[in-house]
Amino acid sequence: MARYKDYVAAQSLEEAYALNQKKSAVIVAGNMWLRMCGLNRQMAIDLCRLGLDGIEETQDAFVIGSMTALRALETDAALNAAFGGAFAAALAPIVGTQFRNTATVGGSVYARFGFSDVSALLLALDAQVVCFKRGAVPLSLYQKEPWDRDIITHIRIPKGQRAAVCSVRTSATDIAALVCAAARSQAGMRMVLGARPARAMIVADALAPESGADVFEAIAARTPFGSNLRASEAYRRKVAPVLMARCAQACREVTA
Ligand SMILES: Cc1cc2nc3c(=O)[nH]c(=O)nc-3n(C[C@H](O)[C@H](O)[C@H](O)COP(=O)(O)OP(=O)(O)OC[C@H]3O[C@@H](n4cnc5c(N)ncnc54)[C@H](O)[C@@H]3O)c2cc1C
């Protein structure tokens, strides 16, 4: 259980950022991860009054507020139509509907969980993380960095891509033993593997869309995997080419 002595619903991003510079403070989004961490902090900073929830479609991108619930991404018709239903497929296996109604995209991206389905898909889609102070940072960079004290305001996803996600779970709603996400754009196909069990990483970029089993096996052979209680390194290496082939096939089939 997490304990916070003071609770502040920030009235502006400036206020939230200033308060968050103290190590005794913490940003609280849906509190779905934090509440399990046994944290004992002086101050919880809530972003709920800052209008950061919502999905906006512009001419060339989807701009998603960091406080947007995972369930909103899963069910958003325009977002799913644009990316071949990849958000519905990626997010539906996460815990349960009530959980996804509260967990947020900002909390998921900030935390950089090694098991994250959310980060794997966003990484494949070449998303940008828009931070209050730093501005827009490619997720491919943000994902590798240590936790900082900036505030994510939005996630920006460029349009014009086809995407697909596959995961393997020991049982439904469990954390994935392996996640694969692919996105196909004019530049070629980008392939991401997550739950290796480590932070999702781009394992191939600008692949030819018609790449076959030999290519995916070569990628799996050079990708770092590990073992944990959900799967062994050998299992992950064996299954990865199958997931990549399924994602590639789905990217070839769905329409952008
Ligand atoms: C039991 C359980 C199972 C899960 N299974 C999966 C799974 O299978 N797949 C998957 O992808 N995910 C899974 N998750 C992760 C989940 O989807 C959320 O990513 C996670 O719970 C974060 O929740 P939250 O949005 O409520 O963030 P919080 O718990 O409120 O915050 C998480 C972290 O992000 C920081 N933070 C939040 N918002 C911001 C912001 N805007 N700017 C800067 N920092 C911020 C907080 O300070 C905190 O450090 C699971 C989580 C739990 C608890």
PDBQT file of the ligand as one rigid body, heavy atoms in Angstrom, charges set to zero:
ROOT
HETATM    1  C1  LIG A 301      -1.134  -6.120 -11.318  1.00  0.00    +0.000 C 
HETATM    2  C2  LIG A 301      -0.699  -5.349 -12.533  1.00  0.00    +0.000 A 
HETATM    3  C3  LIG A 301      -0.621  -6.004 -13.758  1.00  0.00    +0.000 A 
HETATM    4  C4  LIG A 301      -0.210  -5.312 -14.903  1.00  0.00    +0.000 A 
HETATM    5  N1  LIG A 301      -0.145  -5.965 -16.100  1.00  0.00    +0.000 NA
HETATM    6  C5  LIG A 301       0.246  -5.292 -17.208  1.00  0.00    +0.000 A 
HETATM    7  C6  LIG A 301       0.315  -5.945 -18.476  1.00  0.00    +0.000 A 
HETATM    8  O1  LIG A 301       0.053  -7.126 -18.612  1.00  0.00    +0.000 OA
HETATM    9  N2  LIG A 301       0.701  -5.204 -19.552  1.00  0.00    +0.000 N 
HETATM   10  C7  LIG A 301       1.016  -3.874 -19.450  1.00  0.00    +0.000 A 
HETATM   11  O2  LIG A 301       1.367  -3.255 -20.456  1.00  0.00    +0.000 OA
HETATM   12  N3  LIG A 301       0.959  -3.236 -18.266  1.00  0.00    +0.000 NA
HETATM   13  C8  LIG A 301       0.578  -3.909 -17.154  1.00  0.00    +0.000 A 
HETATM   14  N4  LIG A 301       0.551  -3.262 -15.949  1.00  0.00    +0.000 N 
HETATM   15  C9  LIG A 301       0.938  -1.834 -15.912  1.00  0.00    +0.000 C 
HETATM   16  C10 LIG A 301      -0.301  -0.958 -16.070  1.00  0.00    +0.000 C 
HETATM   17  O3  LIG A 301      -0.818  -1.097 -17.374  1.00  0.00    +0.000 OA
HETATM   18  C11 LIG A 301       0.035   0.529 -15.842  1.00  0.00    +0.000 C 
HETATM   19  O4  LIG A 301       1.041   0.895 -16.735  1.00  0.00    +0.000 OA
HETATM   20  C12 LIG A 301       0.570   0.814 -14.469  1.00  0.00    +0.000 C 
HETATM   21  O5  LIG A 301      -0.241   0.200 -13.512  1.00  0.00    +0.000 OA
HETATM   22  C13 LIG A 301       0.662   2.333 -14.252  1.00  0.00    +0.000 C 
HETATM   23  O6  LIG A 301      -0.559   2.725 -13.711  1.00  0.00    +0.000 OA
HETATM   24  P1  LIG A 301      -1.035   4.229 -13.655  1.00  0.00    +0.000 P 
HETATM   25  O7  LIG A 301      -1.273   4.744 -15.009  1.00  0.00    +0.000 OA
HETATM   26  O8  LIG A 301      -2.177   4.235 -12.686  1.00  0.00    +0.000 OA
HETATM   27  O9  LIG A 301       0.214   5.029 -13.085  1.00  0.00    +0.000 OA
HETATM   28  P2  LIG A 301       0.633   5.316 -11.557  1.00  0.00    +0.000 P 
HETATM   29  O10 LIG A 301       0.666   4.044 -10.796  1.00  0.00    +0.000 OA
HETATM   30  O11 LIG A 301      -0.176   6.426 -10.987  1.00  0.00    +0.000 OA
HETATM   31  O12 LIG A 301       2.121   5.858 -11.827  1.00  0.00    +0.000 OA
HETATM   32  C14 LIG A 301       3.122   5.014 -12.341  1.00  0.00    +0.000 C 
HETATM   33  C15 LIG A 301       4.444   5.807 -12.423  1.00  0.00    +0.000 C 
HETATM   34  O13 LIG A 301       4.369   6.767 -13.460  1.00  0.00    +0.000 OA
HETATM   35  C16 LIG A 301       4.594   8.086 -12.941  1.00  0.00    +0.000 C 
HETATM   36  N5  LIG A 301       3.725   8.946 -13.732  1.00  0.00    +0.000 N 
HETATM   37  C17 LIG A 301       2.416   8.740 -13.988  1.00  0.00    +0.000 A 
HETATM   38  N6  LIG A 301       1.948   9.665 -14.856  1.00  0.00    +0.000 NA
HETATM   39  C18 LIG A 301       3.007  10.463 -15.148  1.00  0.00    +0.000 A 
HETATM   40  C19 LIG A 301       3.154  11.604 -15.994  1.00  0.00    +0.000 A 
HETATM   41  N7  LIG A 301       2.143  12.096 -16.724  1.00  0.00    +0.000 N 
HETATM   42  N8  LIG A 301       4.375  12.172 -16.057  1.00  0.00    +0.000 NA
HETATM   43  C20 LIG A 301       5.422  11.678 -15.329  1.00  0.00    +0.000 A 
HETATM   44  N9  LIG A 301       5.319  10.618 -14.509  1.00  0.00    +0.000 NA
HETATM   45  C21 LIG A 301       4.128  10.018 -14.431  1.00  0.00    +0.000 A 
HETATM   46  C22 LIG A 301       4.263   7.992 -11.461  1.00  0.00    +0.000 C 
HETATM   47  O14 LIG A 301       4.931   8.973 -10.696  1.00  0.00    +0.000 OA
HETATM   48  C23 LIG A 301       4.758   6.585 -11.145  1.00  0.00    +0.000 C 
HETATM   49  O15 LIG A 301       6.163   6.598 -10.966  1.00  0.00    +0.000 OA
HETATM   50  C24 LIG A 301       0.132  -3.932 -14.790  1.00  0.00    +0.000 A 
HETATM   51  C25 LIG A 301       0.062  -3.285 -13.562  1.00  0.00    +0.000 A 
HETATM   52  C26 LIG A 301      -0.359  -3.968 -12.430  1.00  0.00    +0.000 A 
HETATM   53  C27 LIG A 301      -0.455  -3.226 -11.132  1.00  0.00    +0.000 C 
ENDROOT
TORSDOF 0
